[in-house]
C-alpha cells in the first residue's frame, strides 16, 4: 500500500471506529 494513502486509511478507520462506538453507546444507554 502506498505511503501517501496511510493517513487517509487511518482517518477513515478512525471515523468508522468513532461512529461504531457512538452507536454502541447510544444503544447501551437506550
Secondary structure as UniProt FT lines:
FT   HELIX           3..5
FT   HELIX           6..29
//
